[in-house]
Amino acid sequence: MSLGHLRWAAGAAVACGLVLVGAAGVGPACGFPTVGWPPNDASPHDPGVLEGADAGPPRPLTLIGPPAGTRWERESSHLITWDGPVPLPSITAVIATSFDAGQTWRLHDTIDANARRYVWTLPASGPSRGRLRVSIGSYVAETVDVELEPTTRRNYSWTRVQDAMPCQIRDGAGALVHQGRMWLIGGWNPAIFPRGSANDVWSSSNGVTWTLEKPNTYLDATFDRNRDFEGRHFAGYQVVGGKMWILGGDPVQGIYQTDVWSSVDGKAWTRVDRFPTETSTVYLPPTRDMPPFGLRSLHMTGALGGKLWILGGQTNDAWVHPLWPGVPWAVFNDVWTSDDGASWSRVEPRSPTWEPRGIVSDCPVYKGRMWVIGGGVYDNHPIVPEHPREFHADAWSTADGATWTKAAEPPPFSPRQYHNVAVFDDRLWVVGGYNPLGNQGDAWYTRDAVNWYRADPPPAYLARHAASVWVHGGAMYLGLGSAADAALKFVADMWRIAAE
């Protein structure tokens, strides 16, 4: 995963992103290839494939874009989507722009009409208003005029500060900032860890020099899961109350990890949940009560109001040992909170909320609100899933976990999962991730969840998913994850992003 796991098919081990010694192939981002974009189950108003010719008589071309009175910042990017016509009169959509209320038009771009989406990046200078037109054959539709305001774009430098981190290649490792240091926890790579994932802990004051604070003890069946946390990746990692927290885990060890651990110094970890794991074989069915939030993986976590939060996630028995009792397939959009990691309370929604999902690195707090951005659902079978993967690109926020507000317009970046969400330079960031086109190498930021700007890295940076991100010392550090070059060589590099 990122379920960072192994898929055994036709005798070939296919890893979730990382190359295994002797593997016959490399699977994209924790899964198997998906041909085409977007998913086949795209809704009528999501970027997707237009319906076929048997969908009925032709209907007009309708743009889904800005309402009257919209004000956008120069140089920001915005998503324009369209519906109809059916059948398509042309495979090409012609994009034109006008900055004189539609009196004259200038060719802006041509794209595949089946994409049904276009990201419009506004000019840095010129007239104070503009509109966009889409033409598909004889069908034409255009947006309203948009008022253009001054840009808030910032320039950022990307510097590679590590070619190969001492912790070696891994994805889904926890990344926290605590007591003035950057911390890295666990991660997944079956090529170097005896049991697939690790429970080692590293720290650094500068992102360059790293110290091993706690060695990997998750080595064999003698491991005592009541005295130390099991290896895991893409779990929940937060800092609350002067402590670092690990919230749950993943099912790649054959069970659902529901434990909660905390530490002040990164060396000694204390289990704080009330439901300890059995001391017998890992594959015995549970003989204890489950924690209130139940069995799940790929959940999202946050730290809001001095409390810990667990949001969404899913079950997926494809990764659980056969002796473990079956858990019905489910994807969640519930919200749980705790003061101490032991007692958890469900927060009942008081408004419409996001679709069930998970697979987001963090739900950070920005301007007093906790954010859920993008994410999705992991498929339940590697070859022919009954429940296929889902990908989202919407943005939601809350001040209390109960009342949620959807951003006024959809973000311009492609739907994705296994991406990083962070707050840096007083801006909300979305970096990398994975979708059916593969690993993503883009970076986006915003001050208001409406005006998004690209801050893409240099060519030497490799697209990746399940990376680790820290905001520390006036910079954002981004590294590790599942990232391979053209020769399929995976890396464990580290990048520093700073405002110029």
Secondary structure by P-SEA (a helix, b strand, c coil): cccccccccccccccccccccccccccccccccccccccccccccccccccccccccccccccccccccccccccbbbbbbbbccccccccbbbbbbbccccccccccccccccccbbbbbbbccccccbbbbbbcccbbbbbcbbbbccccbbbbbbbbcccccccccccbbbbbbcccbbbbcbbbbcccccccccbbbbbbcccccccccccccccccccccccccccccccbbbbcccbbbbccccccccccccbbbbbccccbbbbcccccccccccccccccccccccccccccccccccbbbbcbbbbbcccccccccccccccccbbbbbccccbbbbbbbcccccccccccccccccccbbbbcbbbbbbcccccccccbbbbbbbbbbccccccccccccccccccccbbbbbcccbbbbcccccccccccbbbbbccccbbbbbccccccccccbbbbbbcccbbbbbccccccccccccbbbbbbbcc
